[in-house]
Amino acid sequence: QVQLVESGGGLVQAGGSLRLSCAASGSILSINGMRWYRQAPGKQRGLVATITSGGNTNYADSVKGRFTISRDNAKNTVYLQMNSLKPEDTAVYYCNAQGYTAWGSNFNSWGQGTQVTVSS
C-alpha cells in the first residue's frame, strides 16, 4: 500500500504564495504521473497540475503562469508552488500518484487533502 501525505496549506492574503508538498511512502517500485487536484466548497474536484516521471508538466488554464509543479524522484515527493494567489484559489488541495509497487501491482493513491484559504 502506498500512502501520500500532504503539507503546506494555510491561510494567505491575495497576492501571496504557498508551497504544497506531498510525500509518497510504502513499497514503491516506481511512480509515473503525479498530480494536484483541488475542490472548492460546492464544486467538483478538478485537476490543477500534472507532472510525468520525465518532468513534463501540464496546468489548468486558471493557474497557468502562477503555479509550478515539480517533483523530487529520489524523495518520492511532488510540490506545488503557488504564487499570486487569488481568493478563487481557495480549496482543499489533494495530491494523487500512480505507479507500481515493489510487488509489481499498480497503485493509484490519494492524499488526505490540505486546506488553502486565500483572503481578499
C-alpha positions as a Python dict, from the first residue, in 0.01 Angstrom:
ca = {
    (1, 'Q'): (0, 0, 0),
    (2, 'V'): (122, 345, -90),
    (3, 'Q'): (40, 645, 130),
    (4, 'L'): (52, 1012, 35),
    (5, 'V'): (91, 1282, 299),
    (6, 'E'): (39, 1647, 209),
    (7, 'S'): (162, 1954, 391),
    (8, 'G'): (198, 2327, 338),
    (9, 'G'): (-159, 2453, 326),
    (10, 'G'): (-279, 2751, 524),
    (11, 'L'): (-424, 3099, 518),
    (12, 'V'): (-267, 3366, 297),
    (13, 'Q'): (-368, 3706, 166),
    (14, 'A'): (-442, 3759, -200),
    (15, 'G'): (-120, 3803, -395),
    (16, 'G'): (73, 3584, -156),
    (17, 'S'): (242, 3248, -204),
    (18, 'L'): (226, 2899, -61),
    (19, 'R'): (417, 2581, -134),
    (20, 'L'): (246, 2246, -100),
    (21, 'S'): (434, 1920, -58),
    (22, 'C'): (318, 1562, -96),
    (23, 'A'): (539, 1272, 5),
    (24, 'A'): (468, 915, -103),
    (25, 'S'): (573, 623, 114),
    (26, 'G'): (535, 247, 112),
    (27, 'S'): (662, -31, -107),
    (28, 'I'): (712, 180, -417),
    (29, 'L'): (886, 49, -723),
    (30, 'S'): (818, 346, -945),
    (31, 'I'): (589, 647, -969),
    (32, 'N'): (460, 761, -1306),
    (33, 'G'): (227, 1063, -1309),
    (34, 'M'): (184, 1284, -1006),
    (35, 'R'): (-100, 1534, -991),
    (36, 'W'): (-255, 1804, -781),
    (37, 'Y'): (-632, 1845, -769),
    (38, 'R'): (-847, 2089, -577),
    (39, 'Q'): (-1204, 2102, -458),
    (40, 'A'): (-1379, 2419, -352),
    (41, 'P'): (-1697, 2412, -142),
    (42, 'G'): (-1995, 2308, -352),
    (43, 'K'): (-1780, 2228, -655),
    (44, 'Q'): (-1641, 1914, -810),
    (45, 'R'): (-1278, 1817, -767),
    (46, 'G'): (-1074, 1945, -1059),
    (47, 'L'): (-725, 1884, -1195),
    (48, 'V'): (-477, 2163, -1124),
    (49, 'A'): (-143, 2034, -1248),
    (50, 'T'): (30, 1719, -1371),
    (51, 'I'): (392, 1611, -1389),
    (52, 'T'): (520, 1295, -1555),
    (53, 'S'): (813, 1084, -1443),
    (54, 'G'): (1020, 1259, -1707),
    (55, 'G'): (929, 1603, -1580),
    (56, 'N'): (675, 1708, -1840),
    (57, 'T'): (412, 1936, -1690),
    (58, 'N'): (59, 2047, -1768),
    (59, 'Y'): (-164, 2302, -1596),
    (60, 'A'): (-524, 2408, -1577),
    (61, 'D'): (-579, 2735, -1761),
    (62, 'S'): (-682, 2905, -1437),
    (63, 'V'): (-338, 2856, -1278),
    (64, 'K'): (-101, 2883, -1575),
    (65, 'G'): (176, 3131, -1509),
    (66, 'R'): (106, 3135, -1134),
    (67, 'F'): (152, 2774, -1017),
    (68, 'T'): (451, 2547, -1073),
    (69, 'I'): (451, 2171, -1018),
    (70, 'S'): (779, 1990, -957),
    (71, 'R'): (895, 1659, -817),
    (72, 'D'): (1193, 1502, -643),
    (73, 'N'): (1204, 1144, -761),
    (74, 'A'): (1466, 1047, -503),
    (75, 'K'): (1226, 1156, -227),
    (76, 'N'): (906, 1040, -400),
    (77, 'T'): (773, 1389, -339),
    (78, 'V'): (573, 1630, -552),
    (79, 'Y'): (547, 2003, -490),
    (80, 'L'): (310, 2278, -594),
    (81, 'Q'): (446, 2632, -576),
    (82, 'M'): (153, 2872, -580),
    (83, 'N'): (221, 3240, -645),
    (84, 'S'): (-8, 3540, -696),
    (85, 'L'): (-283, 3359, -512),
    (86, 'K'): (-642, 3470, -561),
    (87, 'P'): (-949, 3418, -342),
    (88, 'E'): (-1083, 3180, -608),
    (89, 'D'): (-787, 2951, -540),
    (90, 'T'): (-941, 2872, -202),
    (91, 'A'): (-1000, 2496, -187),
    (92, 'V'): (-886, 2169, -40),
    (93, 'Y'): (-586, 2053, -242),
    (94, 'Y'): (-526, 1683, -298),
    (95, 'C'): (-226, 1507, -445),
    (96, 'N'): (-251, 1191, -650),
    (97, 'A'): (15, 946, -763),
    (98, 'Q'): (8, 644, -990),
    (99, 'G'): (275, 382, -1033),
    (100, 'Y'): (387, 35, -937),
    (101, 'T'): (456, -130, -602),
    (102, 'A'): (754, -349, -524),
    (103, 'W'): (526, -649, -576),
    (104, 'G'): (452, -544, -931),
    (105, 'S'): (96, -431, -879),
    (106, 'N'): (-13, -86, -983),
    (107, 'F'): (-138, 176, -742),
    (108, 'N'): (-346, 493, -765),
    (109, 'S'): (-322, 673, -432),
    (110, 'W'): (-462, 997, -290),
    (111, 'G'): (-353, 1222, -10),
    (112, 'Q'): (-586, 1333, 268),
    (113, 'G'): (-608, 1690, 142),
    (114, 'T'): (-475, 2020, 271),
    (115, 'Q'): (-678, 2339, 304),
    (116, 'V'): (-568, 2652, 121),
    (117, 'T'): (-756, 2970, 205),
    (118, 'V'): (-688, 3298, 26),
    (119, 'S'): (-834, 3610, 183),
    (120, 'S'): (-918, 3921, -19),
}
